[in-house]
Amino acid sequence: MEIILAKSAGFCFGVKRATKMAFQEAESGNPDTYTLGSIIHNPQVVDKLASAGVSVKNDVENINQGTVIIRSHGVTLDEIDRARKKGLRIVDATCPFVKKAQDLTTLLREEGYFVVIVGDEEHPEVKSIISYGGKDVIVVNSPDKLETLPKKKKIGVVAQTTQSFDNLKAIVNECLGKVGELRVFNTICGATAIRQDQSRDIALEVDCMIVVGGYSSANTNRLAEICKSIQPNTHHVEVAAELESAWFSGVKRVGVTAGASTPEWIIDDVVKRIKEYGETQS
């Protein structure tokens, strides 16, 4: 059984940077070190950090002293303000691409644009971006969500970094009928687009597709959606133990891709387990 592993599988730049910063804080030995929300959407990495002394707090009010690490997805302006007022030491591990989306949202707000954020409203990254948009902001995840939006003089568009380019284009096209002036910033992370393209290409060539990553990871879930639309025999797993031998029955080629927050050791474990299934079936 042949295994085709996506070249882009695993940590992206922003995730690698954030986890490195968090583990460096753990190694410093400073007491009372926390991440504000999960540093990345991978429970295995979060557990490793906890073992190293960096635990998760989901609210600034639960941190009374020490160091707070801002997760890769970013946090809201209000959360940063409250952390500063409490005198906490802040280590900002926000992904630079997320930070760019935040800054551009600020720019659009200051220049009088109604801001449309393309993304998932409940995702922490999007919540952080919303806080930079002021009062005139809306979050949409599909073009139909804009059908009832009244016409605006000026609309500015930014996107959650893990959105698909096709969805961004569809929403921008819908905005064209709602506005006199439209300004669009493509804030989709380049690594996300590359990962999606590679996964799509592999799914076309294989009999089974395995997508590895946290179940709460937006970019991993998107990879699973893309692959399943091409290859119905697609399965999303967090760890190798979740693989099932029945998925590989009669399979000659298996594709493996992984989300941007999936560590290399988990990908290696998955590939190893698939190889074992291949050996037992040969």
ChimeraX attribute file (.defattr): number of C-alpha atoms within 10 A of each C-alpha:
attribute: neighborCount
match mode: 1-to-1
recipient: residues
	/A:1	17
	/A:2	13
	/A:3	17
	/A:4	17
	/A:5	19
	/A:6	19
	/A:7	13
	/A:8	19
	/A:9	23
	/A:10	23
	/A:11	18
	/A:12	20
	/A:13	14
	/A:14	22
	/A:15	24
	/A:16	18
	/A:17	16
	/A:18	23
	/A:19	21
	/A:20	13
	/A:21	17
	/A:22	24
	/A:23	15
	/A:24	11
	/A:25	22
	/A:26	20
	/A:27	12
	/A:28	9
	/A:29	12
	/A:30	12
	/A:31	13
	/A:32	14
	/A:33	26
	/A:34	29
	/A:35	29
	/A:36	25
	/A:37	23
	/A:38	23
	/A:39	28
	/A:40	24
	/A:41	25
	/A:42	20
	/A:43	18
	/A:44	17
	/A:45	17
	/A:46	20
	/A:47	15
	/A:48	13
	/A:49	22
	/A:50	16
	/A:51	11
	/A:52	15
	/A:53	19
	/A:54	26
	/A:55	21
	/A:56	20
	/A:57	17
	/A:58	12
	/A:59	13
	/A:60	21
	/A:61	11
	/A:62	9
	/A:63	19
	/A:64	12
	/A:65	15
	/A:66	15
	/A:67	22
	/A:68	27
	/A:69	27
	/A:70	24
	/A:71	26
	/A:72	29
	/A:73	29
	/A:74	27
	/A:75	22
	/A:76	17
	/A:77	16
	/A:78	13
	/A:79	18
	/A:80	19
	/A:81	11
	/A:82	14
	/A:83	22
	/A:84	13
	/A:85	9
	/A:86	15
	/A:87	12
	/A:88	19
	/A:89	14
	/A:90	17
	/A:91	17
	/A:92	18
	/A:93	23
	/A:94	21
	/A:95	22
	/A:96	16
	/A:97	19
	/A:98	25
	/A:99	19
	/A:100	16
	/A:101	26
	/A:102	25
	/A:103	15
	/A:104	20
	/A:105	29
	/A:106	19
	/A:107	15
	/A:108	24
	/A:109	20
	/A:110	12
	/A:111	11
	/A:112	13
	/A:113	23
	/A:114	23
	/A:115	26
	/A:116	25
	/A:117	25
	/A:118	28
	/A:119	25
	/A:120	19
	/A:121	16
	/A:122	9
	/A:123	14
	/A:124	18
	/A:125	27
	/A:126	25
	/A:127	19
	/A:128	21
	/A:129	30
	/A:130	25
	/A:131	18
	/A:132	23
	/A:133	24
	/A:134	15
	/A:135	11
	/A:136	13
	/A:137	20
	/A:138	18
	/A:139	23
	/A:140	17
	/A:141	18
	/A:142	15
	/A:143	17
	/A:144	12
	/A:145	13
	/A:146	17
	/A:147	11
	/A:148	8
	/A:149	11
	/A:150	8
	/A:151	13
	/A:152	15
	/A:153	12
	/A:154	17
	/A:155	25
	/A:156	25
	/A:157	27
	/A:158	26
	/A:159	29
	/A:160	28
	/A:161	27
	/A:162	26
	/A:163	21
	/A:164	21
	/A:165	18
	/A:166	9
	/A:167	16
	/A:168	26
	/A:169	15
	/A:170	13
	/A:171	22
	/A:172	21
	/A:173	12
	/A:174	17
	/A:175	23
	/A:176	13
	/A:177	12
	/A:178	19
	/A:179	16
	/A:180	12
	/A:181	13
	/A:182	18
	/A:183	13
	/A:184	16
	/A:185	14
	/A:186	15
	/A:187	23
	/A:188	21
	/A:189	20
	/A:190	14
	/A:191	17
	/A:192	22
	/A:193	16
	/A:194	13
	/A:195	23
	/A:196	26
	/A:197	16
	/A:198	17
	/A:199	27
	/A:200	21
	/A:201	14
	/A:202	23
	/A:203	27
	/A:204	14
	/A:205	15
	/A:206	19
	/A:207	20
	/A:208	26
	/A:209	31
	/A:210	27
	/A:211	27
	/A:212	29
	/A:213	32
	/A:214	24
	/A:215	15
	/A:216	13
	/A:217	18
	/A:218	23
	/A:219	24
	/A:220	29
	/A:221	19
	/A:222	18
	/A:223	27
	/A:224	27
	/A:225	17
	/A:226	18
	/A:227	28
	/A:228	20
	/A:229	12
	/A:230	16
	/A:231	20
	/A:232	13
	/A:233	18
	/A:234	23
	/A:235	20
	/A:236	23
	/A:237	19
	/A:238	21
	/A:239	18
	/A:240	17
	/A:241	10
	/A:242	11
	/A:243	18
	/A:244	13
	/A:245	14
	/A:246	9
	/A:247	17
	/A:248	20
	/A:249	13
	/A:250	13
	/A:251	16
	/A:252	13
	/A:253	17
	/A:254	26
	/A:255	24
	/A:256	25
	/A:257	31
	/A:258	33
	/A:259	29
	/A:260	29
	/A:261	28
	/A:262	29
	/A:263	21
	/A:264	13
	/A:265	11
	/A:266	18
	/A:267	24
	/A:268	13
	/A:269	14
	/A:270	23
	/A:271	20
	/A:272	13
	/A:273	17
	/A:274	22
	/A:275	16
	/A:276	13
	/A:277	19
	/A:278	21
	/A:279	10
	/A:280	8
	/A:281	13
	/A:282	7
